[in-house]
Amino acid sequence: MKANKIVFTIIILLLIDFILTGCAPPVPEVIEVTGVSIIEDDQSINIGDTLQLTAVVTPEDADNKAVTWESDNTDVAAVDENGLVTALKKGIANITVITEDSAFTDTIKITVTEPACGGVTPGTDPPTINSFTADSYHIISGESVTLSWNVTGADSVTINQGIGTVDSTGTKVVNPTATITYTLTASNTNGSVTNTVTVNVGSALGSIDINSNPAGAKVYLDGVDTGHITPIVLTNIAAGSHTVKLELFHYQNREDTNVTVTAGETTYINWALTYAPIIVLAIGDDYQGGKIAYIFVEGDPGYVPGETHGLIAASADQSTGIAWSNITDTLVGTATAIGTGKTNTAAIVAQAGCTGGAAYLCYHLTEGGYSDWFLPSKDELDKLWENRTEIGGFDDSDGYWSSSDASANYAWLEYFFSGGYHYSSNKFNSYRVRAVRYF
């Protein structure tokens, strides 16, 4: 009986163990991540553009498919938690995706470039002023001017003279009463650039239409050689009264000291010149701003058969003592012959840094209504010495400079004593000056 109870108990215990172990639910299996990849290949994008990246986690039914994104160069390209890349600056950045489960990774290269259109690169360049103009740069007081401008890449654009802040592209009508300069300033975080427009406001301007019979007369306005011959229209002449003079060889000079110019109008001059062929000129005569110093003869440059041409000397010395030039160590290579003085003088004055001296003084001289004076060449100066008595006003105890240099440091002069002795002197020495001009 006892044995049967033991067998029964064992059976009951085995049955309970079977029920508890054989019938319990199975433990779920965990599906782990085995890899990750970025769908997109290496990319190239422009500054300011964005690019959405997509990560694929394997297996598809992995339990934890969470990922994070990283950039190894956030100055060039940034990436957010969803894989959106933003291009910031020219360069290269590597974008990496990382799985939360097991830290699998994949990486692509992002190359950031400047816009292919060649525009201003955001964040790197100052603005560009493409244009800033006026529809007229010379006006009469009371007239208006339209300013126009076009600017790119600017955060702010301003114009001075009370205009203030303006759009990047626009126009503005202004009414200046005096000559004025407008300054446009364009700015962004990388700097400022400026451009200017100057509008000249003058008194009322008019024109003079000048004709002569015969044509070809030299035209002087207010005592200054205009460099023109008739017929000619002189423009941009201030309103008011002016002096006009015409000169033509073998004709009497014609002059009017009260030629009236009216704003916005043209004054007409049509003069018949009086033929005057019998003009006997002699050395020492007052003529064309000075004294006739020499009359060309056959063989001289400038000699014309049947006509009278030559040299006119100023009526008095231009200096009692001045250096040949403020540049005293350069060979200009000027000539000595008659007919070369004017060219010599221009060459001396044309030297870089020439600001003074005998040639400079003559070149800038306006005397007797003429402004084409020059320092005579060595041979031309000799003619002044020969005719010094008729010309008058010379200092017979001193020397006079010529425009002919002898070397880098020396130039020719002529003593007006001792028989007109020629002498080469250091260019920094001081001697007298008498200007001449051709007629």
Secondary structure as GFF3:
##gff-version 3
##sequence-region A 1 439
A	DSSP	alpha_helix	2	22	.	.	.	ID=ss1
A	DSSP	beta_strand	35	38	.	.	.	ID=ss2
A	DSSP	beta_strand	43	46	.	.	.	ID=ss3
A	DSSP	beta_strand	50	52	.	.	.	ID=ss4
A	DSSP	beta_strand	55	58	.	.	.	ID=ss5
A	DSSP	beta_strand	67	71	.	.	.	ID=ss6
A	DSSP	beta_strand	77	79	.	.	.	ID=ss7
A	DSSP	beta_strand	84	87	.	.	.	ID=ss8
A	DSSP	beta_strand	91	99	.	.	.	ID=ss9
A	DSSP	beta_strand	105	113	.	.	.	ID=ss10
A	DSSP	beta_strand	128	134	.	.	.	ID=ss11
A	DSSP	beta_strand	138	140	.	.	.	ID=ss12
A	DSSP	beta_strand	145	152	.	.	.	ID=ss13
A	DSSP	beta_strand	156	159	.	.	.	ID=ss14
A	DSSP	beta_strand	164	166	.	.	.	ID=ss15
A	DSSP	beta_strand	169	174	.	.	.	ID=ss16
A	DSSP	beta_strand	180	188	.	.	.	ID=ss17
A	DSSP	beta_strand	191	202	.	.	.	ID=ss18
A	DSSP	beta_strand	205	213	.	.	.	ID=ss19
A	DSSP	beta_strand	218	221	.	.	.	ID=ss20
A	DSSP	beta_strand	224	229	.	.	.	ID=ss21
A	DSSP	beta_strand	232	238	.	.	.	ID=ss22
A	DSSP	beta_strand	240	247	.	.	.	ID=ss23
A	DSSP	beta_strand	254	261	.	.	.	ID=ss24
A	DSSP	beta_strand	266	272	.	.	.	ID=ss25
A	DSSP	beta_strand	286	287	.	.	.	ID=ss26
A	DSSP	beta_strand	290	295	.	.	.	ID=ss27
A	DSSP	beta_strand	310	313	.	.	.	ID=ss28
A	DSSP	beta_strand	319	322	.	.	.	ID=ss29
A	DSSP	alpha_helix	341	349	.	.	.	ID=ss30
A	DSSP	alpha_helix	358	363	.	.	.	ID=ss31
A	DSSP	alpha_helix	378	386	.	.	.	ID=ss32
A	DSSP	alpha_helix	388	391	.	.	.	ID=ss33
A	DSSP	beta_strand	399	405	.	.	.	ID=ss34
A	DSSP	beta_strand	410	415	.	.	.	ID=ss35
A	DSSP	beta_strand	422	426	.	.	.	ID=ss36
A	DSSP	beta_strand	431	433	.	.	.	ID=ss37
A	DSSP	beta_strand	436	438	.	.	.	ID=ss38
###
